[in-house]
Amino acid sequence: MIQSVLVANRGEIACRVFRTCRELGVATVAVYSDADADALHVREADAAVRLPGAAPADTYLRGDLVVKAALAAGADAVHPGYGFLSENADFARRVLDAGLVWIGPPPAAIEAMASKTRAKELMGIAPLTDVTEADLPVLVKAAAGGGGRGMRIVRDLAALPAERAAASAEAASAFGDGEVFVEPYVENGRHVEVQVLADAHGTVWTLGTRDCSLQRRHQKVIEEAPAPGLPEALEASLVELAARAAKAVGYVGAGTVEFLVADGRPHFLEMNTRLQVEHPVTEAVFGVDLVTLQLSVAEGVPLPPEPPAARGHAVEARLYAEDPARGWTPQTGRLHALEFPDGGVRVDSGFASGDTVGVHYDPMLAKVVAHAPTRAEAVRKLGRALARARIHGPVTNRDLLVASLRHEEFREEALLDTGFYERNLAALTRAPDGEAHAAVAAALAEAAGRASRFGGGWRNVRSQDESRSYGSHEVRYRPSRGGGYTVTAPEGVRAVSVTPHRVRLEVDGVVRDFEVARYGDTVHVGAHRLTALPRFPDPREQTAPGSLLAPMPGTVVRVADGLAVGDPVTAGQPLLWLEAMKMEHRVTAPAAGTLTALHAVAGRQVEVGALLAIVQVEPAPGTPAAAPAERASHPPA
């Protein structure tokens, strides 16, 4: 039997595998890069082995170092998690050749299915080779890996070579394999997948369907099981195709067969020869632990003839440190609090309160899963748990998740498709209700904190109102008799009680409590994240007109060929590319003009707000030439 497992991964999935191992009495071994030296998965493991460096290519993608670490730590099995080397047949062989147990499918099955090009050939689907205008739009896609990396939609034939190069570079960075292919792009279909689990004795389970249609940048955001509203015949066809694909390659272990459903027909996408990020929704519905079953299958134990019966509905939301309103830009910084006080939901995370979100890896903070007898109940439960969570630190997509779960299109299951965010992003990223009142609570809590530290408060002389601004919200108030405060703007707000950390306000006869936590200029008031504007702006912090600032910390991976100071540029012209959290982000000219400064150098790391370049914008007739400094916030290259 397996006694010790090394997880060849990091973050949330490593912690999740460790949890099951602890329950089974199996010892755990972590590997970690220098950037992850104090990461949660390292702290939770029984033993840990350093992989020198920070970049994935130097650490988590080095199969030789991972196997060496397993042997050094005395592990007798390796679990690959997902991403990195999880679908690398050579790594699986290396593990087996070292005399270790591989907790995954046979290398031959990985070769047959993990490469999307070979999987499609196996299913009788040929990729596009000579692309013409008639084929557009098309999708450039990485042959290995997943998670939306190495994927580009191409609607202009002239852009295809550049998009292929960008997708290949991103895939090589994330998976160690730059192979890409081109396939037709199906607009606004439903992304539906089937979980399979097979043993070495010929038994193949299909564990229902999952819907993963809510995606951004081809990466899933909200998933659920079972896929709602599928016609019975279509669901049966999906399950049968998935079982046939697994049997065709002699599959053993956990895997997922993915389809795009359009016009009532399934289109085979790929088979992921690993555990999926969204596997918890299937676990909830079928009452199983897929990692336990993976270990059992790896030990040669046969599966029962049939899987357990499904019950209820489960929904998962991926909580990311990113700003959906600014092109889904990844965010970094100290995660001061990550707490779900309501309970009743499953939280899988690679972070804990006090950890730091860095620049090297995926910005997912946690997966939050709700299970209930019906879809409506599960959706409501998940929405409330997210809304009431204490998530203090970098900007996250929490508000977007809550708004998505409560959106009419999501509640109406027949309207689900992969175009959800393209249609609704502007509405979903509007400031949440109550933000103005949250700003009042922040201002009064700050005033109470000053009074408690330095004294002060009401005086028997009428003085000018004090003011504080948070984003677009200006709050005016003055101390009142008895240590309270009178709010003069916005109107209609009465301060019932005020302390430095909790404020009670009455608005239109309704009293609500606001918990306030301040971290420098960032203030968290309940679910609201506010930024206090400086009372007296520092003129030294102003930047030159037309400045392009780094939207996130990262590495300049390349600068446009031949680009030099003095060159004319056109609006939207790519100038340089940043890599952060395993994604490439293109920085473009904000308008037509002249490049007057270029500070970005390929290979150089930059901090958020660093000056990358300056474009002197050509003024329109009758307008001044100056353009404001712009923080480059663009979709991936």
C-alpha angles and dihedrals in degrees: 000000000000111000104173131023128199113203109215092209144059144232125017099358093050090051091047093053091045090055092058092043091055090051090051094046092247119144118238135220126192130198120208142184122224089261089056098046092121098029121138094248089056092049092049098049124092089228135006136200124205121235103200115236136030109245114092090236090061097042128014093027093053101099092180092058093046093053090046089052092051092052093045092051094046096245116158097196139038126213112194099201110200131307122015107055098348094110098034111117093194090057091049090052091047090054092049093044089056089059094253128132113252111216095207144060123308114280090244091057090049090052091049097048112014091070104070091208093056092042091055091048088052089052091047096255120131122205120235113267111171101036117201134183088263090062095058134153097048134169123229106209138183112247091217133043128009141215093116094291119136094020128125132171111222120200097160118061092211090061094055099092093050093045091049090052092048093048091048093050092049092047092050091052094048102037107015090244122095097188113130135174138192127240136166113279114230110209119227101346126150119263106222127170139183124221114223130188123184135179131210092258099068100267115133121188124197110201102198131266136302129203115218100166098128101087140151121202087357090299120119119248106171124023133178143184131252101026101246126236100010115153110248094242093050092050091050090050092052092050092047093049091049093051091047092051092051094048092046092065099035090250121199124185134014121332142151130226112207129205139180110221114207130159089002093299129109119235114197112236107171147304116249107212095206144052112298126230088240097052093115093075090058090046090053095049096045097034094234137125106228093195090055088051091047091055091045093051091047088055089055097252112151120238120239111264093255133027122242119276118267120248132187130336133289131198128192129197124195112222110210134186093233141109111240091187091060102051094288089290112187115244131211138193144085116334098214096180137010108172136144105199096177094065120193092106133088115241120195110186143160092204137067131192109290096028122124124238105221136194102248104074146033113307095226109132100182148335114236118199131189125190125192140151092266137029093243092053094047092049092049092047093050093046093053094046091053094044092053097041119117103234109165123173131041122026110277139187092246095116090048091052093051092046091047093052090050096044118116093233092054093047089049097068094195089068096057116124141134092266093069097108095040089058100039109027096106092053093042094053098050114120108279120250115274097030093125091055090046087057089054090052091049093051094047093046090052091050091050090050092053091048092051092050102038105017123236133119134134119019128187089241123082108242134182117280117263117232139200129181129210112184106307094344118098116192123196124188144146134208115262135202114289096031096290133120135239115215113215098174132066094032125235097037122120123190107225097178134350133197129158091262106027132041129185116204133183116213120176091342094309118114120209134177121227122198110211127201122175127201108176108297092344116092126188114203109181105302093343122101113201133180117215113225115226115261090221113024115222109239089208089068093061115108132212117272112268094025116155110211127195107260091207140004111273147113127290100234097181146346122222111275113269094000111155140164110277095034118132113239133195129223110279094013110150110244104171144344129235124199118210130158092358094302129105117228121197119219112206137186109270092215142348114293145097128305103237099170136020116187099160116105123187111255095021121124117228134193125229110281094022114149108251103170143334124231116194100215120224106240120233113241110286096013131103119259098233119105124188122254110270129209104220105241110167138148119262117290 
